[in-house]
Amino acid sequence: MTTWHDWQRSWDRQQEWYLPDREERFRVMLDLVEAVAGPAPRVLDLACGTGSISARLLARLPGAVSVGVDVDPALLAIARGHFAHEPRLTLVTADLNDPGWAKLLPDGGAFDAVLTSTALHWLGSDALVRLYGDLAGLVRPGGLFVNADHMPQPDTPLLNAADRARQHARRERERAEGVLDWAAWWRAGGDNRAVAEAVAARFAIHGDHADGESHPAEWHTARLVGAGFREAGVAWRSVSDALVAAVR
């Protein structure tokens, strides 16, 4: 990888190795944003990483503006490089485990939508419930929160096992074709002068990747309603992942 655009594309491909329907999830997410908030929403891209959601949001809705929040210095370095000339995106360094994280946001709350993907399972259950309460105060009345993440259903063990076997076979084929998995992608970053320092800082914060804490979709919908959202439901689902949407 020689440019920030290359790093952005490489991150997306590595994520697709784990989530082959990733673009479909993004499409459903943005369909909901457009339906609820119209063509010019103010969006919070939560745990934004390299800005994958914001990139698709701004391409689809030119009138949108986005605030991306993350704590990972390597992914934020890629995002800042890739979006260096994009005035519609503001990037903020903040740790969602810190109860005061929202104070770092520009112009306070009143977001039309808060979007996040494959990130909140990194938080412990107590921290996530607290975060859902924070978000209820940041989304305007009638606004939207969407969380796409690992949300396996414990009552379908046969389907879960079949899906794991299918995904494993696909990943092995793609790995043989040269697609980087999580560990290989970070090794490549550590060996590249452009991002090596930020990658080292990232591992000082997070350590090695962990699977985190995953819950069924219904766990999330119940806690979002308990946090102050008027309604919450499943807008998309695969065997192991789901997209939960809540209206404030």
DRENDO-1510 file (C-alpha; in Angstrom, 1 decimal, always signed):
<recs>
REC; n; res; u; v; w
REC; 1; MET; +0.0; +0.0; +0.0 .
REC; 2; THR; +1.5; +3.3; -1.0 .
REC; 3; THR; -1.4; +5.8; -0.6 .
REC; 4; TRP; -4.1; +6.5; +2.0 .
REC; 5; HIS; -6.6; +5.4; -0.6 .
REC; 6; ASP; -4.8; +2.0; -0.9 .
REC; 7; TRP; -4.9; +1.6; +2.9 .
REC; 8; GLN; -8.7; +2.4; +3.0 .
REC; 9; ARG; -9.4; -0.1; +0.3 .
REC; 10; SER; -7.2; -2.7; +2.0 .
REC; 11; TRP; -9.1; -2.3; +5.2 .
REC; 12; ASP; -12.4; -2.7; +3.5 .
REC; 13; ARG; -11.2; -5.9; +1.8 .
REC; 14; GLN; -9.9; -7.3; +5.0 .
REC; 15; GLN; -13.3; -6.6; +6.7 .
REC; 16; GLU; -15.1; -8.2; +3.8 .
REC; 17; TRP; -13.1; -11.4; +4.4 .
REC; 18; TYR; -15.0; -11.7; +7.6 .
REC; 19; LEU; -18.3; -10.1; +6.4 .
REC; 20; PRO; -19.0; -10.9; +2.7 .
REC; 21; ASP; -22.4; -9.1; +3.0 .
REC; 22; ARG; -20.9; -6.0; +4.4 .
REC; 23; GLU; -22.0; -3.8; +1.5 .
REC; 24; GLU; -25.5; -5.0; +1.8 .
REC; 25; ARG; -25.6; -4.0; +5.5 .
REC; 26; PHE; -24.3; -0.6; +4.6 .
REC; 27; ARG; -27.0; -0.2; +1.9 .
REC; 28; VAL; -29.8; -1.1; +4.3 .
REC; 29; MET; -28.3; +1.3; +6.9 .
REC; 30; LEU; -28.3; +4.2; +4.4 .
REC; 31; ASP; -31.7; +3.3; +3.1 .
REC; 32; LEU; -33.0; +3.8; +6.7 .
REC; 33; VAL; -31.0; +7.1; +7.1 .
REC; 34; GLU; -32.5; +8.5; +3.9 .
REC; 35; ALA; -36.0; +7.4; +4.8 .
REC; 36; VAL; -35.9; +8.8; +8.3 .
REC; 37; ALA; -33.7; +11.9; +7.9 .
REC; 38; GLY; -33.9; +12.9; +4.3 .
REC; 39; PRO; -31.1; +13.9; +1.9 .
REC; 40; ALA; -29.0; +16.1; +4.2 .
REC; 41; PRO; -28.6; +14.4; +7.6 .
REC; 42; ARG; -26.2; +15.2; +10.3 .
REC; 43; VAL; -24.7; +11.8; +11.2 .
REC; 44; LEU; -22.5; +10.5; +14.0 .
REC; 45; ASP; -20.2; +7.7; +12.6 .
REC; 46; LEU; -19.6; +5.8; +15.9 .
REC; 47; ALA; -16.4; +3.8; +16.2 .
REC; 48; CYS; -15.7; +4.9; +12.7 .
REC; 49; GLY; -12.4; +3.2; +12.1 .
REC; 50; THR; -11.1; +4.3; +8.7 .
REC; 51; GLY; -14.4; +6.0; +7.8 .
REC; 52; SER; -16.1; +3.2; +5.8 .
REC; 53; ILE; -19.6; +4.3; +6.7 .
REC; 54; SER; -18.9; +8.0; +6.2 .
REC; 55; ALA; -17.4; +7.3; +2.8 .
REC; 56; ARG; -20.6; +5.6; +1.6 .
REC; 57; LEU; -22.9; +8.1; +3.3 .
REC; 58; LEU; -21.2; +11.1; +1.7 .
REC; 59; ALA; -21.1; +9.4; -1.7 .
REC; 60; ARG; -24.8; +8.6; -1.6 .
REC; 61; LEU; -26.1; +11.8; +0.1 .
REC; 62; PRO; -24.0; +14.7; -1.0 .
REC; 63; GLY; -25.9; +17.0; +1.4 .
REC; 64; ALA; -24.9; +14.9; +4.4 .
REC; 65; VAL; -22.3; +15.8; +7.1 .
REC; 66; SER; -20.6; +13.3; +9.3 .
REC; 67; VAL; -18.7; +13.3; +12.6 .
REC; 68; GLY; -16.5; +10.2; +13.0 .
REC; 69; VAL; -15.4; +9.1; +16.4 .
REC; 70; ASP; -12.8; +6.5; +17.3 .
REC; 71; VAL; -9.9; +5.9; +19.7 .
REC; 72; ASP; -7.7; +3.8; +17.4 .
REC; 73; PRO; -4.8; +5.9; +16.2 .
REC; 74; ALA; -3.9; +3.7; +13.2 .
REC; 75; LEU; -7.4; +3.6; +11.8 .
REC; 76; LEU; -7.9; +7.3; +12.4 .
REC; 77; ALA; -4.5; +8.1; +10.7 .
REC; 78; ILE; -5.8; +6.3; +7.6 .
REC; 79; ALA; -9.2; +8.1; +7.8 .
REC; 80; ARG; -7.5; +11.5; +8.2 .
REC; 81; GLY; -5.2; +10.8; +5.2 .
REC; 82; HIS; -8.0; +9.5; +3.0 .
REC; 83; PHE; -10.5; +12.3; +3.9 .
REC; 84; ALA; -7.9; +15.1; +4.1 .
REC; 85; HIS; -9.8; +17.2; +1.5 .
REC; 86; GLU; -13.3; +16.3; +2.6 .
REC; 87; PRO; -14.9; +19.2; +4.6 .
REC; 88; ARG; -18.1; +17.3; +5.2 .
REC; 89; LEU; -16.4; +14.9; +7.7 .
REC; 90; THR; -15.0; +15.8; +11.1 .
REC; 91; LEU; -12.9; +13.2; +12.9 .
REC; 92; VAL; -12.7; +13.1; +16.7 .
REC; 93; THR; -10.5; +11.0; +19.0 .
REC; 94; ALA; -12.6; +9.7; +21.9 .
REC; 95; ASP; -12.8; +6.4; +23.9 .
REC; 96; LEU; -16.4; +5.1; +24.1 .
REC; 97; ASN; -15.5; +3.4; +27.4 .
REC; 98; ASP; -15.0; +6.9; +28.9 .
REC; 99; PRO; -18.4; +8.2; +30.2 .
REC; 100; GLY; -17.3; +11.7; +29.2 .
REC; 101; TRP; -16.6; +10.8; +25.5 .
REC; 102; ALA; -19.6; +12.8; +24.2 .
REC; 103; LYS; -18.2; +16.1; +25.6 .
REC; 104; LEU; -15.5; +15.9; +22.8 .
REC; 105; LEU; -18.1; +16.1; +20.0 .
REC; 106; PRO; -18.3; +19.3; +18.0 .
REC; 107; ASP; -21.6; +21.3; +18.4 .
REC; 108; GLY; -23.1; +18.9; +20.9 .
REC; 109; GLY; -25.8; +16.4; +20.0 .
REC; 110; ALA; -29.0; +16.7; +17.9 .
REC; 111; PHE; -27.8; +14.1; +15.4 .
REC; 112; ASP; -30.3; +12.9; +12.8 .
REC; 113; ALA; -28.7; +9.5; +12.8 .
REC; 114; VAL; -25.9; +7.6; +14.7 .
REC; 115; LEU; -24.4; +4.7; +12.7 .
REC; 116; THR; -22.0; +2.0; +13.7 .
REC; 117; SER; -20.8; -1.3; +12.3 .
REC; 118; THR; -18.9; -4.3; +13.7 .
REC; 119; ALA; -17.5; -2.3; +16.6 .
REC; 120; LEU; -19.7; -2.2; +19.7 .
REC; 121; HIS; -19.2; -5.9; +20.6 .
REC; 122; TRP; -15.7; -4.7; +21.8 .
REC; 123; LEU; -17.5; -3.0; +24.7 .
REC; 124; GLY; -18.5; -4.8; +27.9 .
REC; 125; SER; -22.2; -5.2; +28.5 .
REC; 126; ASP; -22.4; -2.5; +31.2 .
REC; 127; ALA; -20.4; +0.0; +29.1 .
REC; 128; LEU; -22.7; -0.7; +26.1 .
REC; 129; VAL; -25.9; -0.1; +28.1 .
REC; 130; ARG; -24.4; +3.1; +29.4 .
REC; 131; LEU; -23.5; +4.1; +25.8 .
REC; 132; TYR; -27.0; +3.4; +24.6 .
REC; 133; GLY; -28.2; +5.9; +27.2 .
REC; 134; ASP; -25.7; +8.4; +26.0 .
REC; 135; LEU; -26.9; +8.0; +22.4 .
REC; 136; ALA; -30.5; +8.6; +23.4 .
REC; 137; GLY; -29.4; +12.0; +24.5 .
REC; 138; LEU; -27.5; +12.7; +21.2 .
REC; 139; VAL; -30.1; +11.6; +18.7 .
REC; 140; ARG; -32.8; +14.2; +18.0 .
REC; 141; PRO; -36.5; +13.2; +18.6 .
REC; 142; GLY; -37.5; +11.1; +15.6 .
REC; 143; GLY; -33.9; +10.4; +14.7 .
REC; 144; LEU; -32.3; +7.1; +14.2 .
REC; 145; PHE; -29.6; +4.8; +15.7 .
REC; 146; VAL; -28.4; +1.8; +13.7 .
REC; 147; ASN; -26.0; -0.9; +14.9 .
REC; 148; ALA; -24.8; -3.6; +12.6 .
REC; 149; ASP; -22.8; -6.2; +14.5 .
REC; 150; HIS; -22.2; -9.8; +15.4 .
REC; 151; MET; -25.6; -10.9; +17.0 .
REC; 152; PRO; -25.7; -14.7; +16.9 .
REC; 153; GLN; -28.9; -16.5; +17.9 .
REC; 154; PRO; -28.2; -19.1; +20.6 .
REC; 155; ASP; -31.4; -21.0; +19.8 .
REC; 156; THR; -30.3; -22.1; +16.3 .
REC; 157; PRO; -27.1; -24.2; +16.9 .
REC; 158; LEU; -27.5; -26.3; +13.8 .
REC; 159; LEU; -27.8; -23.2; +11.5 .
REC; 160; ASN; -24.9; -21.5; +13.4 .
REC; 161; ALA; -22.7; -24.6; +12.9 .
REC; 162; ALA; -23.5; -24.8; +9.2 .
REC; 163; ASP; -22.9; -21.1; +8.6 .
REC; 164; ARG; -19.5; -21.3; +10.4 .
REC; 165; ALA; -18.5; -24.2; +8.2 .
REC; 166; ARG; -19.5; -22.4; +5.0 .
REC; 167; GLN; -17.7; -19.2; +6.1 .
REC; 168; HIS; -14.6; -21.1; +7.0 .
REC; 169; ALA; -14.4; -22.7; +3.6 .
REC; 170; ARG; -14.9; -19.4; +1.9 .
REC; 171; ARG; -12.2; -17.7; +3.9 .
REC; 172; GLU; -9.7; -20.4; +3.3 .
REC; 173; ARG; -10.3; -20.1; -0.5 .
REC; 174; GLU; -9.8; -16.3; -0.3 .
REC; 175; ARG; -6.8; -16.5; +1.9 .
REC; 176; ALA; -5.2; -18.8; -0.7 .
REC; 177; GLU; -5.9; -16.0; -3.2 .
REC; 178; GLY; -3.9; -13.5; -1.1 .
REC; 179; VAL; -6.6; -11.8; +0.9 .
REC; 180; LEU; -5.3; -10.5; +4.3 .
REC; 181; ASP; -7.0; -11.5; +7.5 .
REC; 182; TRP; -7.0; -9.4; +10.6 .
REC; 183; ALA; -3.6; -10.4; +11.9 .
REC; 184; ALA; -1.9; -10.2; +8.5 .
REC; 185; TRP; -3.3; -6.8; +7.9 .
REC; 186; TRP; -2.0; -5.4; +11.1 .
REC; 187; ARG; +1.4; -7.0; +10.4 .
REC; 188; ALA; +1.5; -5.2; +7.1 .
REC; 189; GLY; +0.7; -1.9; +8.9 .
REC; 190; GLY; +3.5; -2.5; +11.4 .
REC; 191; ASP; +6.0; -3.0; +8.5 .
REC; 192; ASN; +4.9; +0.2; +6.7 .
REC; 193; ARG; +6.6; +3.5; +7.5 .
REC; 194; ALA; +3.5; +5.5; +6.8 .
REC; 195; VAL; +1.5; +3.9; +9.6 .
REC; 196; ALA; +3.9; +1.8; +11.7 .
REC; 197; GLU; +4.1; +4.4; +14.6 .
REC; 198; ALA; +0.3; +4.6; +14.7 .
REC; 199; VAL; -0.1; +0.8; +14.6 .
REC; 200; ALA; +2.3; +0.5; +17.6 .
REC; 201; ALA; +0.2; +3.1; +19.5 .
REC; 202; ARG; -2.9; +1.2; +18.6 .
REC; 203; PHE; -1.6; -2.0; +20.1 .
REC; 204; ALA; -0.5; -0.1; +23.2 .
REC; 205; ILE; -4.1; +0.8; +23.7 .
REC; 206; HIS; -6.0; -2.3; +22.6 .
REC; 207; GLY; -3.5; -5.2; +22.8 .
REC; 208; ASP; -4.3; -8.2; +20.6 .
REC; 209; HIS; -7.7; -8.5; +19.0 .
REC; 210; ALA; -10.3; -10.1; +21.2 .
REC; 211; ASP; -13.7; -11.4; +20.2 .
REC; 212; GLY; -15.5; -9.2; +22.6 .
REC; 213; GLU; -19.0; -9.7; +24.0 .
REC; 214; SER; -21.8; -10.5; +21.5 .
REC; 215; HIS; -25.5; -10.6; +22.3 .
REC; 216; PRO; -28.6; -11.6; +20.3 .
REC; 217; ALA; -30.4; -8.8; +18.5 .
REC; 218; GLU; -33.3; -8.9; +20.9 .
REC; 219; TRP; -30.9; -8.1; +23.8 .
REC; 220; HIS; -30.0; -4.9; +22.0 .
REC; 221; THR; -33.5; -3.9; +21.1 .
REC; 222; ALA; -34.7; -4.3; +24.7 .
REC; 223; ARG; -31.9; -2.2; +26.0 .
REC; 224; LEU; -32.3; +0.5; +23.4 .
REC; 225; VAL; -36.0; +0.9; +24.4 .
REC; 226; GLY; -34.9; +0.9; +28.0 .
REC; 227; ALA; -32.4; +3.6; +27.3 .
REC; 228; GLY; -35.0; +6.0; +25.9 .
REC; 229; PHE; -35.6; +5.1; +22.3 .
REC; 230; ARG; -39.3; +4.9; +21.3 .
REC; 231; GLU; -38.9; +1.7; +19.3 .
REC; 232; ALA; -36.3; -0.7; +18.1 .
REC; 233; GLY; -36.2; -3.7; +15.8 .
REC; 234; VAL; -34.2; -5.9; +13.4 .
REC; 235; ALA; -33.9; -4.3; +10.0 .
REC; 236; TRP; -31.6; -7.0; +8.5 .
REC; 237; ARG; -30.2; -10.3; +9.6 .
REC; 238; SER; -27.9; -13.1; +8.5 .
REC; 239; VAL; -27.3; -16.3; +10.5 .
REC; 240; SER; -24.7; -14.7; +12.7 .
REC; 241; ASP; -25.1; -10.9; +12.2 .
REC; 242; ALA; -27.9; -8.4; +12.4 .
REC; 243; LEU; -28.7; -4.8; +11.9 .
REC; 244; VAL; -30.7; -3.3; +14.7 .
REC; 245; ALA; -32.4; +0.1; +14.2 .
REC; 246; ALA; -34.0; +2.3; +16.8 .
REC; 247; VAL; -36.0; +5.5; +16.5 .
REC; 248; ARG; -35.7; +8.2; +19.2 .
</recs>
